[in-house]
Amino acid sequence: MKPMKSSFSRRTFLADIGMGCTGLALGSLLMRDGIVRGEETPAALHHPAKAKSVIWIFLVGGMSQMESFDPKPELTKYGGKTFEETPYKSVLEAPHLKKNLREVIEGLHKVHPKIYPLQVGYKQYGQSGLAMSDWWSNLGRMADDLCLVRGMWTTDNNHGAQLQFHTGRHALEGNFPTIGSWVHYGLGSLNDNLPQFVVMGTPIADCCGGIGAHGANYLGPKHDGVQLEVDPKNPLPFAAPGSSVFREEQREEFGLLDKLNKISAVEYPDDPALAARIKSYELAFHMQTAVPDVVNFAAESSATQKLYGLDQAATKTFGGQCLAARRLVERGTRFVQLFHGSNGGAGAWDAHGGLKAGHNSLCGQVDKPIAGLIEDLKNRGLLNETLVVIGTEFGRTPGAQGSDGRDHHPYGFSVALAGGGIKGGLAYGATDELGFHAVEKRHYVTDLHATLLHQLGLDPRRLEIPGRKRLDVDFGTVMREIIV
């Protein structure tokens, strides 16, 4: 029988001897967590990475693909007619209509037969000539840096698709690790004073996945997203001591907690909650100084603040989150997840009625900040190593719901990517002439996950936990045609 090979370095072993048995136990925990290593190097990559960080923007409720990144003039041409009265009645006979659909409530979201015309104009932007709606005119300025993935599809036609977009699994199957948690699990820290998976904005509501949309599930709580507020006085709710507590006093308190936790770690060396607690206490102490600095924009020039729309009421809130996201990745945070449109229910982008007024207002809140983020990253030389994702859980129906809305639509929708080694000025994949079905280069949501992980140097098929069998759909397929 071969002797077991130890992963402990001589340096780690000697350090643990100096700390005694408690140190050995804690060292083992931290080694397994990827915090303590024999060499001062990041976590081992599966292949060379083209990106270091991700800024993941999620528009809650389901943005219309036709009024954003996939304009369809045929909708206006045949507006008011039924599908059967157009040359495109075959969309109702396509196998995708039932094959890829898994309904929570059967028949709740039916096909709406009367075509709803485009509610906004569109034009071609940049040298690449990417077509985008007028509601995204600021982002249009960055067209040559964008990859519009127009052939996305999913299986849930209700808002459980919000959870599905982040985990790759239908909500009926329960919670699973999210894409942000897999990135956190697979990569080492770039800054021990900041969380590596940050969440800003109001997360999705409990009806649609809740904290599961930024949770780690069986990967363990240490890989959950950490929620931050863009408020220098209180960026980490419940994490700062009271005003009457001196920093020296708090340091002593943390020291005592550390000793108690290490004693418990000897008795319970495989307790993931304990490992997460030890890690969180240490990180929380360091974050009390580092995080307020991240969300304090006093050092940013007025030109930069205007670039993100901080000088305008409509864009100030989301613009601040985008600017904080840039400052986080600049300092080494791996994954920043921004939610926009959470309203305690399905989400503000859920346009069953009043689509024109609603989308006009919502796009006005995010278009300038997102464009400013991409431009700022580019100007600072950070766009090549930062992958920006602009997504939503599904699209909207080409048919009218009521007089002025569109229903849920999982059969074809769009996401936009920029940076991180992704080709710019590219429209990848396509829906049919009415924007109904993804028909060219069709991709399920985990294909987006796989592409993101690949750019970060990770192979999703090697991210697997013993005893936790993953399905083939979980791994996805890398969209290699969009990679530089």
N, C-alpha and C positions, 0 to 999 in steps of 0.2 A: 504494500500500500504506500502510495506516494505521500510525502509530508505535505500538509496544507501550506500553500504559499501565502504569506502575510502581505497585506497592502500597506502596513505601517512603515513609514520611513524611520531611519535611525534617529533623526531629529525629533519626530513626533513621539517615539518610544521614550527617549530621554526626558522630554518635556513631561510626559505622563508619569514617569517614575518620580520626578520631582514633585508632582501634584498628588502622588499617592494613588490609592485604589479609586477614589472619587474621580481623579483626573483621568484615569484609564477609561472609566465608564463614559465620562463626558467626551473624551477624545474620540471614543468609538462612535458615539452619537453624531458628533460633528463631522467625523470622517465620512460617515454614511450620508450625511446631509450635503456633503460636498463643500463644507466650509473649511475644514482643515485638510491640507494636502502637503505632501512631502516637498513639492516644488511650488514656487510662486507663479503658477500658471492658471489660466481659466479652465473650466471644465473641458474635458476632451471632446472635440468635435468629430462628427462622423465623416465629414469632408470639409474642404476649405469653405469658409463662410463669405458671402458677399454683403451681408448686412449684420449689424450688431444689435439693432433695436427695432421695435415696431410701435407705431402709433395707430391704434385700432379705433376708428370712429364708427359708432353704431347709431343709426337714425331709427328711433323706436316707433313702430307702428306700420311700417311698410310703405316706402316711398314709391311713387309711380315711376316706372322705368321709361315710359313714353314722354313724360314731362321733365325728364332729367337727362340721362345719358344715352337714350336710345329713341330719339324722335321718330315718329311714324306718320308721314304726311298722308298716307292712305286712310288714316283714321278720320282726317278732316274731309278728304274727298268723298268718303262713304258715310260720313256722320249722319245719324238718324235712320239709317237703313239697318236691316237685320243682316246677320252673317250670310243667310241664304240668298240675299239679294245682291251679294258681291261675288267677285271671282274667287273669294277665299273661304267659301263655306266648308272646305275640306278640313279646316282647323278643328271643327267639331267632331271629326271622325278620326283624328289622330290618336294613335294608341297611347300617347303620353297622358291623355285626358283621365284615364283611370289607372293605367299601369303604375305610375309613380305617385299616386295619391293615396294617403292613409288618413282617413277622416276620423276625428274625435267624435263629432256628431254628424252622422251620415246625412247628406243632403242639405246641411246648413248653408253652405255657400254654393249656389247653383250658377250655371252659366247665364250671364245676362245677355239677351239676344240682340239688343239694339246698340249699335256702335256709337261710342261717345267721342266726339272730335277732340283734337288736341286743345288744351286750355291755355297754351302759351306758345309764342313763336320760338324759333330755333335758328341757329346759323352754324356755319363751319368756322372753327377756330384754329389758329396757328398754321405753320407751314404744313402740318400733317392733315389739316382740314377735318379734324374730328367734329362731328355734329353733336351739339349739346343745346339744351333749352336756354332761353333767355334768362330763366331764373338762376342759372349757374354761370352768368357772364364773367364774374371775377375768376372763378375756377377755369373758365375757358381761356383766360390769359396764359394759363399754365398747361394748355392742351398738349404741347410737345413734350411735356414731362409725364403725361398721363397714359395709363393703359386702361381702356374701358372694356371690361370683361362682360360681354352682353349675352352670354349663353348660360347663365346660372339657372339652376332649378333646385327645388327642395320638395319634400313630401307632405308637409303639414300645411293645410289651408286655413289653420287658425293660428292664434298668436303664440302657441307653444313653439312655433317656428323661431321665435326669438331665442329660446333656449337651444333649439336645434342648430341655429346658425353658429352658436358658440361651442357646442359639444359634438355636433355631427350626428347626434341621435335624436330620434323622435321623442317628444315629451312623454308619450305613453310608456316608454322604456325606462323612464326615471332620469335621475341626474348622473352625469359623468364628468370627468375632468374637462375643463374648458381649454381652448387653444392658448389662452394666456398662462394657465397653470402648467400646461405641457412645456411651454417655453421656459417658465420659471424652473421646472423640474430638470429640463435638459441642459440648461446653461448655468455657468457659474456667475458669481456676482462680479460686477464691474465697479461697485461702490458700496462698501459695507456700512455707510452712513445713511443710505436711502433704500427703501423697498424696491425690489426688482420687478414687481407687478403692481402697478398703481391703477386705481379706478377713480375717475372724476365725473361729475355730473350725477344726476339721480339715476340709480340702476333701474332695471326693468321691474315691473310690479310682480307681486306674488302670483298673480293670475297666470303669468307667462314665463315663470321660471325663477323670478326673484334673484336672491343672491347666488343661485345655482349658475347664473350666467357669467359670474366671475369667480366661481368656486373650483376647488381642486378635487372634491369628492374623495375617491379612494387614494389619491396621491398624498393626502394628508393635509391638515390645516396650514402647515407652514408654506404651502404653495398657493394659498388663496390670495386674491387681489386685496390690496390695502386701500381703503377709501380715503381720499384727501379732499380738502376744501381749499378753494383759491381765496384764502383769508389768512394773511400773515399773522394775525392775532390768535387765530384758532384753526390752523390747518388740519390738525389731527384731533377731532372731537374725542374727549375722554382719555386722551393720551398724555396730556400735560398735567403737571401737579398744580395744586391750588396756589393762589398768589402768595399765601402765607408760608409756603414751603421753600426753604433755601436749597440751591442746587447741591451744596455739600451734604445737606441732610438727605436729599433724594439719592445721592450717590451711595451713601451708607445703607439706605433702604434696599437699593438694588443689590448691593454687596451681600446683604443678609439673604435676600431672596435667591441669589445665585448659589450661595452655600447650601441652602435648604433644597433647592432643585437638584444640585449635584448629589446630595445624599440620597434623594429619591431616585436619581438616575441609576445608582448602584443597584438598588432593589428592583427597579423596573426599567431595564436598559432598552427594551423594545417598545416603549410606550410612545406612540407618535404625538399624542397630545402634550406629553411632557417635553419631548424634543422641541416641539413648536413653541412651547411656553418659554423655554430657556432662550431660544433664538429670538422670540418676540420681545422679551424683556431687554435683551442686549441691544436689539435694533431700535426699540422705542426710545431708549436713553439717548442714542446717537441722533435719532431723527428729530429730537426736540430742538436741536440747533440747525440741522441741515435742511429740514423741510420748510420752516418759515422763510429761510433764505430763497428757496426755490420759487415760492409764490409771492415774494416781494419784488415787484417790478420797478422799484425806484431806480435801479441801475440801468434799466432799459431806456434807450433814447425815445424821444417823442415820435420820431419817424417810425420806429419799430412798433410802438404801441398803436399808432394809427394804422399800420399795416395789418394788424390783427382786428382793427375796429374797436379798440378800447375807448375811443373818443365818441362812440355812438351808442345810444341806449339799446338799440335792437341787437347789436353785436357784442356788447361789452361782456356779458356773462360767458358766452361760448368762446369769444375771443380770448378771454383770460385763461380759460382751460386749455386752449390750443397753445398759447404762449407758455403756460406752465409745462405742457407736454414737451415742448422744445427744450425748455430748461432742464427737464428731467432726463431726457435722452442725452443731452449735452453733458450731463453729470454721470451718466452710466446706467440709468434705469433701462431695463431690457424691454418691458412691455407696458405701454400706457393705453388704457382703455377709456375712451370718452363716450358717454351716453348723452344723446340729445333727444328731447321730446317725451321723456317719461312724464306721465300725468296721473299715476296711481291706477291706471287701467291699461288699455291696449296700447296707448301711446298716441301722441299728437299727430304723427304722420299717417294715422289710420283714417283715410279719406273716403268714408262711406257717403259723405255729403259735403258740400262746400269745398270741393277740391281746389278750385281756382284760388279762393281767398286763403284757404289754409296753407297750401303749398307755397303760395307767394310769400306769405308771412314767415313760414318756417325756413324756406330757402334764404330769405333775407337775413335770418339770424346766423346761418352757418356758411353761406357761400364766401363771403369776404374773409372770415377767420380761417377757413380751410385753405383758401388760396394764399393768404398771408403766411400760413404755416409752411406750405410747400416752398414758397418763394424765399422765406427766411432760412429754411433748412438748406436750400440750394446756395444762397448767398454766403452761408457760413461753412460750406463744404461738408455739410452733414447729410445731404439728401442721398448720396451714394450709399451711406451706411445705415440709413433709416428708411424702413418700408412703411409707407402710409397707406392705410386701407380705409375706404369709405364704403360702408355696407348698410344693409337693411334686411329684415327677415324674409321678405318676398316682395313681389311687385304688385301692381294693380290691374284690374281687368280692362281689356279694350272695350268691353261693353259697359253701358251706363247702369249704375245702380241709382234708382230714383231719378231725379232730374239733374243732379249735378255732382255725382260721386262715382267712385270706382270701388269694387269689392276686392277682397283678398285674391292674390294670384300667384300660386307657387310654380307655375309651369314654365315661366321664363322671366328673368329679371337681371339687373345689372349691378356690378360693383365697380368701383374705380380704385386703381392702385397707382402709386407714384414712388419712385426711388427704390433703394435697396436692391439694385441690380435687375430691376424690371424695365423692359423696353418702354420708352416714351413715345407719344404720338401714335399709338396703336389702338385700333378697334379689333378686339379679339372675340371671335364667336359671333353669333347672330340669332335673333329671333325672326319669325316670319314677318310678312309685310304689315301685319296688324299688331305685332308685338305680343302675340298670344303664346306661342311655344318657342322654347330654345331649340333651334334646328341645326345650327352649325357649331361644332366644338362645344358640345354640351358638357357642363360640369356641375356636379353635386357639391355641396358646401365643403365637404372634407377635402376636395381637390384644392380649394383655396387654402385650407389649413396646411396641406402637404407642401404646397408651393412656398408658403411663408416659412415653414420649418426648414425646407431645403435651402432657402436663401440665408437662413441663420446657421447653416452648417449641420443641421440635424436630419437624420433619416427617420421618418415617423414609424417605420417598421422595426426600428431598434429601440423605440420608446415603449417598452412593455414591462409590466410589473409581474413578477412571479405570482401565480395564482389568480391573475386577473386577465382572463382571455379576452382579447379584442377581436372584433369582427373585421372582415376585409374592408368593409365600407368605412370603418374608423380611420384607416390609414390614408385613404384618398390616393389620388394620382397627381403627380407634379405637372403643372402646365408648362412644359419645357419650351414651348414656342414663344412664350412671353419673356423669357429670361435672356438677358444680354449675353 
